[in-house]
């Protein structure tokens, strides 16, 4: 009996130990699973959706990769949009006007910023700029002005573009070239130079600019009128150039293409155009006869109208903090250096204009006149009804330039349209 009792006690003790062991194992497993869940929660990143156009260079993806590798909290995913500007505008407008949070950060043409801000689609960033210790003058001036609506800042530069003066430095004297590069000259000075040098080296025209009735005319009116501060004088100067003996007879039909073709073929001493014209000269594509060492680049007298793209935060984003972190990185020194060195884009962060690595990837940055031009950019009107404003400017300016009459009426209409408040 004692033997059976001992065996029973032994079995009972073993069962108790086994159950205890199982219970302990379950507790350990539960703790392990809990720890794994905690680790997973800690490493799960908030996704920031970036609505931006396709990029034929590796720059935009490298920018996103750089941000994603820079921290653990957020992960940016690129929602690629069309490269057709009009279609992209409509795609963004449809999304934003519906109150959607499809995109946390959006890329936008400089002339869309006023429209989107005025409609209440964008989140103001003034407070965030101040908290980050960032100042507006650290960024491209024209880009910042393009994203400033009714005194509030809504955007930072993605990559700027700008109007420039190209000149034949193999024709223009070194003294005049220095004056041009410094930006310390007027349109009257330019007229005098154009008059002086036309005909040299087989040139036919003195100064070319875009004066057809289209968006390019709004850009040029912005420049000649010094951002609509003196429209009447600006229009009179444009008319003077339009009817100058050194201007083409069909100058009122000139767009960027006609300007670039005539300058790169050696027909003009001076031309107002965008940076892409330099690329044509450098590539020496068919029909281009002017060489890079024959060309100088200078700022325009009143500053060049800014083009290019901006970054803004969707007001309906569910991740406003993360969206700000991304545009702060993308528009800041690190992000802009990636865009410049890997995509050849112009930097919107001013300190990079002196960065040797950035300068090495963009030959234009080695030109003192180009550096000056980048620091003196100006903005087209910032308006929630930009298309209507631009149409008014184009129609009124072209009507006056075509006839030479109706200056007062044109100046008044354009001045009123050009007001940004």
C-alpha positions as CSV (number, residue, x, y, z in Angstrom):
1,X,0.0,0.0,0.0
2,X,2.8,2.3,0.9
3,X,4.4,1.6,-2.4
4,X,1.3,2.4,-4.4
5,X,0.8,5.6,-2.3
6,X,4.3,6.7,-3.0
7,X,3.9,6.1,-6.7
8,X,0.7,8.1,-6.7
9,X,2.4,11.0,-4.8
10,X,5.2,10.9,-7.3
11,X,2.9,11.0,-10.3
12,X,1.0,13.9,-8.7
13,X,4.2,15.9,-8.1
14,X,5.4,15.3,-11.6
15,X,2.0,16.4,-13.0
16,X,2.1,19.5,-10.9
17,X,5.7,20.3,-12.1
18,X,4.7,19.7,-15.7
19,X,1.7,21.9,-15.4
20,X,3.7,24.6,-13.8
21,X,6.3,24.3,-16.5
22,X,3.6,24.6,-19.2
23,X,2.2,27.6,-17.4
24,X,5.6,29.2,-17.2
25,X,6.2,28.5,-20.9
26,X,2.9,30.1,-21.8
27,X,3.8,33.1,-19.8
28,X,7.2,33.3,-21.5
29,X,5.6,32.9,-24.9
30,X,3.1,35.6,-24.1
31,X,5.9,37.9,-23.0
32,X,7.9,37.2,-26.1
33,X,4.9,37.8,-28.4
34,X,4.2,41.0,-26.5
35,X,7.8,42.2,-27.0
36,X,7.6,41.4,-30.7
37,X,4.4,43.4,-30.9
38,X,6.0,46.3,-29.2
39,X,9.0,46.1,-31.5
40,X,6.8,46.0,-34.5
41,X,4.8,49.0,-33.3
42,X,8.0,50.9,-32.7
43,X,9.4,50.2,-36.2
44,X,6.1,50.8,-38.1
45,X,6.5,54.0,-40.0
46,X,3.9,56.6,-40.9
47,X,3.5,56.8,-44.7
48,X,3.7,60.3,-46.3
49,X,2.3,60.4,-49.8
50,X,4.1,62.7,-52.2
51,X,2.1,63.8,-55.3
52,X,4.7,64.8,-57.9
53,X,5.4,64.6,-61.6
54,X,7.5,62.0,-63.2
55,X,11.3,62.7,-63.3
56,X,13.5,61.6,-66.2
57,X,16.5,61.9,-63.9
58,X,17.2,59.8,-60.7
59,X,16.9,62.9,-58.5
60,X,13.4,62.7,-57.1
61,X,13.7,59.1,-56.1
62,X,17.2,59.8,-54.6
63,X,15.6,62.6,-52.7
64,X,12.9,60.4,-51.3
65,X,15.4,57.6,-50.5
66,X,17.6,60.2,-48.7
67,X,14.8,61.3,-46.5
68,X,13.6,57.8,-45.7
69,X,17.1,56.8,-44.7
70,X,17.5,59.9,-42.5
71,X,15.0,58.9,-39.9
72,X,12.7,56.1,-38.6
73,X,9.4,57.8,-38.0
74,X,8.2,58.5,-41.5
75,X,8.4,56.9,-44.9
76,X,7.6,58.8,-48.1
77,X,6.0,57.1,-51.0
78,X,6.0,58.8,-54.4
79,X,2.6,59.0,-56.1
80,X,3.8,59.8,-59.6
81,X,1.6,62.2,-61.6
82,X,1.6,63.1,-65.3
83,X,4.2,65.4,-66.8
84,X,1.5,67.2,-68.7
85,X,1.2,70.4,-66.7
86,X,-2.4,71.1,-67.5
87,X,-3.5,67.5,-66.7
88,X,-1.5,67.5,-63.5
89,X,-3.1,70.7,-62.4
90,X,-6.6,69.3,-63.0
91,X,-5.6,66.0,-61.3
92,X,-4.4,67.8,-58.2
93,X,-7.4,70.3,-58.3
94,X,-9.9,67.4,-58.4
95,X,-8.3,65.7,-55.4
96,X,-7.8,68.8,-53.3
97,X,-11.2,70.3,-53.9
98,X,-12.8,67.0,-52.8
99,X,-11.2,67.4,-49.4
100,X,-9.1,64.2,-50.1
101,X,-6.0,63.3,-48.2
102,X,-4.7,61.3,-51.2
103,X,-1.5,63.4,-51.1
104,X,0.2,64.8,-48.0
105,X,2.7,66.8,-49.9
106,X,2.3,68.1,-53.5
107,X,4.6,69.5,-56.1
108,X,3.0,72.5,-58.0
109,X,3.9,75.0,-60.7
110,X,4.7,78.4,-59.3
111,X,1.5,79.9,-60.7
112,X,-0.7,77.4,-59.0
113,X,0.3,78.3,-55.5
114,X,-2.0,81.4,-55.2
115,X,-4.9,79.4,-56.6
116,X,-4.5,76.5,-54.2
117,X,-3.7,78.7,-51.2
118,X,-6.7,81.0,-51.9
119,X,-9.0,78.0,-52.1
120,X,-7.8,76.9,-48.7
121,X,-6.1,73.7,-50.0
122,X,-2.7,74.4,-48.5
123,X,-1.4,74.5,-44.9
124,X,0.4,77.7,-43.9
125,X,4.0,77.0,-42.9
126,X,5.2,80.3,-41.3
127,X,5.0,79.0,-37.7
128,X,6.9,75.8,-38.7
129,X,9.6,77.8,-40.4
130,X,10.1,79.8,-37.3
131,X,10.2,76.8,-35.0
132,X,12.7,75.1,-37.3
133,X,14.9,78.3,-37.2
134,X,14.6,78.8,-41.0
135,X,14.4,82.2,-42.6
136,X,12.7,83.0,-45.9
137,X,15.8,84.7,-47.3
138,X,17.6,81.3,-47.1
139,X,15.5,80.3,-50.2
140,X,15.1,81.5,-53.7
141,X,13.4,84.9,-53.5
142,X,11.1,84.6,-56.4
143,X,10.0,81.0,-55.4
144,X,9.2,82.2,-51.9
145,X,7.2,85.2,-53.3
146,X,5.3,82.9,-55.6
147,X,4.1,80.9,-52.6
148,X,3.2,83.8,-50.3
149,X,-0.5,84.6,-50.4
150,X,-2.0,87.5,-48.3
151,X,1.1,87.6,-46.1
152,X,1.3,83.9,-45.3
153,X,3.9,81.5,-46.6
154,X,2.5,78.3,-48.1
155,X,5.3,76.8,-50.0
156,X,9.1,76.1,-50.3
157,X,11.1,75.7,-53.5
158,X,11.3,72.3,-55.2
159,X,13.4,73.5,-58.1
160,X,13.4,77.0,-59.5
161,X,13.7,78.3,-63.1
162,X,14.3,81.9,-64.1
163,X,14.4,84.5,-66.9
164,X,17.9,85.4,-68.0
165,X,19.7,87.8,-70.4
166,X,22.0,86.0,-72.8
167,X,24.6,88.1,-74.7
168,X,27.4,87.5,-77.2
169,X,30.5,88.1,-75.1
170,X,32.6,87.8,-78.2
171,X,30.9,91.0,-79.5
172,X,30.2,93.0,-76.3
173,X,33.1,94.9,-74.8
174,X,34.6,93.6,-71.5
175,X,33.4,96.8,-69.8
176,X,29.8,96.4,-70.9
177,X,30.0,92.7,-70.1
178,X,31.0,93.5,-66.5
179,X,28.2,95.9,-66.2
180,X,25.7,93.3,-67.5
181,X,27.0,90.6,-65.1
182,X,26.7,92.9,-62.1
183,X,23.0,93.6,-62.9
184,X,23.7,97.3,-62.5
185,X,22.2,98.4,-65.7
186,X,18.7,99.5,-67.0
187,X,16.6,98.6,-70.0
188,X,17.6,101.9,-71.5
189,X,21.3,100.8,-71.1
190,X,20.4,97.6,-72.8
191,X,18.7,99.4,-75.7
192,X,21.9,101.5,-76.2
193,X,24.0,98.4,-76.2
194,X,21.7,96.6,-78.7
195,X,21.9,99.7,-80.9
196,X,25.7,99.8,-80.7
197,X,26.5,96.1,-81.4
198,X,23.8,95.0,-83.9
199,X,25.5,94.1,-87.1
200,X,28.7,92.9,-85.6
201,X,29.7,89.3,-86.3
202,X,26.9,89.1,-88.9
203,X,24.1,89.6,-86.3
204,X,20.8,91.0,-87.5
205,X,18.9,91.7,-84.3
206,X,19.8,93.6,-81.1
207,X,17.5,92.2,-78.4
208,X,14.9,89.4,-78.6
209,X,12.2,88.6,-76.0
210,X,8.8,86.9,-75.9
211,X,5.9,89.2,-76.9
212,X,3.3,86.9,-78.5
213,X,-0.1,86.9,-76.7
214,X,0.5,83.9,-74.4
215,X,1.9,83.2,-70.9
216,X,5.4,84.3,-72.0
217,X,4.1,87.9,-72.4
218,X,2.9,87.9,-68.8
219,X,6.3,86.8,-67.8
220,X,8.0,89.7,-69.7
221,X,5.5,92.3,-68.5
222,X,6.4,91.2,-65.0
223,X,10.0,91.8,-65.7
224,X,9.8,95.1,-67.6
225,X,7.3,96.6,-65.0
226,X,9.4,95.4,-62.0
227,X,6.7,93.2,-60.6
228,X,4.0,95.8,-61.6
229,X,5.5,98.6,-59.6
230,X,5.6,100.8,-62.7
231,X,3.5,99.3,-65.4
232,X,3.2,102.4,-67.6
233,X,6.9,102.8,-67.9
234,X,7.4,99.1,-68.4
235,X,5.0,99.0,-71.3
236,X,6.6,102.1,-72.9
237,X,10.0,100.4,-72.7
238,X,8.6,97.2,-74.3
239,X,7.0,99.3,-77.1
240,X,10.4,101.0,-77.7
241,X,12.1,97.6,-78.1
242,X,9.3,96.2,-80.2
243,X,9.6,99.0,-82.7
244,X,13.4,99.4,-82.6
245,X,15.3,99.1,-85.9
246,X,17.3,96.2,-84.5
247,X,14.1,94.1,-83.7
248,X,12.6,91.5,-86.0
249,X,9.5,92.6,-87.9
250,X,7.5,89.8,-86.4
251,X,8.7,90.2,-82.8
252,X,5.1,90.3,-81.6
253,X,4.9,86.6,-82.6
254,X,8.0,85.6,-80.8
255,X,7.9,82.8,-78.1
256,X,10.8,81.0,-76.5
257,X,11.4,78.8,-79.5
258,X,11.8,81.7,-82.0
259,X,14.1,83.5,-79.5
260,X,16.3,80.5,-78.9
261,X,16.6,79.6,-82.6
262,X,17.7,83.1,-83.6
263,X,20.2,83.5,-80.8
264,X,21.7,80.0,-81.1
265,X,22.1,80.5,-84.9
266,X,24.0,83.7,-84.3
267,X,21.4,86.2,-85.4
268,X,21.1,88.2,-82.2
269,X,23.4,90.0,-79.8
270,X,21.0,89.8,-76.8
271,X,18.1,87.6,-75.9
272,X,15.9,87.1,-72.9
273,X,15.1,83.4,-72.3
274,X,15.2,80.5,-69.8
275,X,18.1,78.3,-68.8
276,X,17.2,75.6,-71.3
277,X,18.7,77.8,-74.1
278,X,22.1,77.3,-72.5
279,X,21.6,73.5,-72.8
280,X,20.9,73.9,-76.5
281,X,24.1,75.9,-77.0
282,X,26.1,73.4,-74.9
283,X,24.8,70.4,-76.7
284,X,25.5,71.9,-80.1
285,X,22.5,70.2,-81.6
286,X,21.6,70.6,-85.3
287,X,21.3,74.2,-86.3
288,X,23.2,75.6,-83.3
289,X,26.2,77.6,-84.4
290,X,27.0,79.8,-81.4
291,X,29.5,78.2,-79.1
292,X,29.5,78.2,-75.2
293,X,32.6,80.4,-75.1
294,X,30.9,83.0,-77.1
295,X,28.0,83.4,-74.7
296,X,27.6,85.4,-71.5
297,X,24.8,85.2,-69.0
298,X,23.5,88.1,-66.9
299,X,20.5,89.0,-64.7
300,X,17.8,91.1,-66.3
301,X,17.6,94.7,-65.2
302,X,14.7,94.4,-62.8
303,X,15.2,90.7,-62.0
304,X,14.0,87.6,-63.9
305,X,10.6,86.1,-63.4
306,X,10.8,82.8,-61.6
307,X,9.4,79.6,-63.0
308,X,9.8,76.1,-61.8
309,X,8.1,74.1,-59.0
310,X,7.1,74.5,-55.4
311,X,6.3,72.1,-52.5
312,X,3.3,72.5,-50.3
313,X,1.4,70.6,-47.6
314,X,-2.2,69.5,-48.2
315,X,-4.3,71.0,-45.5
316,X,-6.4,67.8,-45.3
317,X,-3.3,65.7,-44.7
318,X,-3.7,63.3,-41.8
319,X,0.0,63.5,-41.2
320,X,0.8,67.3,-41.1
321,X,3.9,66.8,-39.0
322,X,5.4,64.2,-41.3
323,X,4.5,66.2,-44.4
324,X,6.3,69.2,-43.0
325,X,9.4,67.1,-42.1
326,X,9.6,66.0,-45.7
327,X,9.3,69.4,-47.4
328,X,11.7,70.8,-44.8
329,X,14.2,68.2,-45.9
330,X,13.4,68.4,-49.6
331,X,13.7,72.2,-49.8
332,X,16.7,72.3,-47.4
333,X,20.4,72.0,-48.0
334,X,20.5,68.1,-48.1
335,X,17.5,67.7,-50.3
336,X,18.4,70.5,-52.7
337,X,21.9,69.2,-53.1
338,X,20.5,65.8,-54.1
339,X,18.2,67.4,-56.7
340,X,21.1,69.5,-58.0
341,X,23.8,66.9,-58.2
342,X,21.7,64.0,-59.3
343,X,19.2,65.8,-61.5
344,X,20.9,68.9,-62.7
345,X,18.2,71.1,-61.2
346,X,18.9,74.6,-59.9
347,X,19.0,74.8,-56.1
348,X,16.3,76.7,-54.3
349,X,18.4,76.8,-51.2
350,X,20.7,79.8,-51.6
351,X,23.8,78.5,-49.7
352,X,24.2,75.8,-52.3
353,X,25.0,78.4,-55.0
354,X,28.5,78.5,-53.5
355,X,28.8,74.7,-53.1
356,X,31.6,73.4,-55.3
357,X,30.0,70.0,-55.8
358,X,26.7,71.6,-56.9
359,X,28.6,74.1,-59.2
360,X,30.5,71.2,-60.8
361,X,27.2,69.6,-61.9
362,X,25.7,72.8,-63.4
363,X,28.1,74.8,-65.6
364,X,25.8,77.8,-65.5
365,X,26.5,78.3,-61.8
366,X,30.1,79.1,-62.7
367,X,28.9,82.3,-64.4
368,X,28.8,85.3,-62.0
369,X,25.9,86.8,-63.9
370,X,23.9,83.7,-63.5
371,X,24.6,83.6,-59.7
372,X,23.4,87.2,-59.5
373,X,20.3,86.3,-61.5
374,X,19.4,83.5,-59.1
375,X,19.5,85.9,-56.2
376,X,17.3,88.6,-57.8
377,X,14.3,86.5,-59.0
378,X,10.8,88.0,-58.9
379,X,7.3,86.5,-59.0
380,X,4.4,86.7,-61.4
381,X,1.1,87.8,-59.7
382,X,0.0,85.5,-56.9
383,X,-3.7,85.1,-57.3
384,X,-6.5,82.6,-56.7
385,X,-7.6,83.4,-60.2
386,X,-4.2,83.4,-61.9
387,X,-5.4,82.3,-65.4
388,X,-7.9,85.2,-65.5
389,X,-5.2,87.6,-64.3
390,X,-2.7,86.4,-66.8
391,X,-5.2,86.6,-69.7
392,X,-5.9,90.3,-68.8
393,X,-2.2,91.1,-68.8
394,X,-1.6,89.4,-72.1
395,X,-4.5,90.9,-73.9
396,X,-3.9,94.5,-72.7
397,X,-0.1,94.4,-73.3
398,X,-0.4,92.9,-76.8
399,X,-3.1,95.3,-77.8
400,X,-0.9,98.3,-76.8
401,X,2.3,96.8,-78.3
402,X,0.6,96.1,-81.6
403,X,-0.9,99.6,-81.9
404,X,1.0,102.0,-79.7
405,X,-2.3,103.4,-78.5
406,X,-4.3,103.0,-75.3
407,X,-1.3,103.1,-73.0
408,X,-3.3,104.6,-70.0
409,X,-6.1,102.1,-70.3
410,X,-3.7,99.1,-70.6
411,X,-1.5,100.3,-67.7
412,X,-4.5,100.7,-65.4
413,X,-6.0,97.3,-66.3
414,X,-2.6,95.5,-66.0
415,X,-1.8,97.3,-62.7
416,X,-5.1,96.2,-61.2
417,X,-4.7,92.6,-62.5
418,X,-1.1,92.5,-61.2
419,X,-2.0,93.3,-57.6
420,X,-1.4,90.2,-55.5
421,X,-3.6,91.1,-52.5
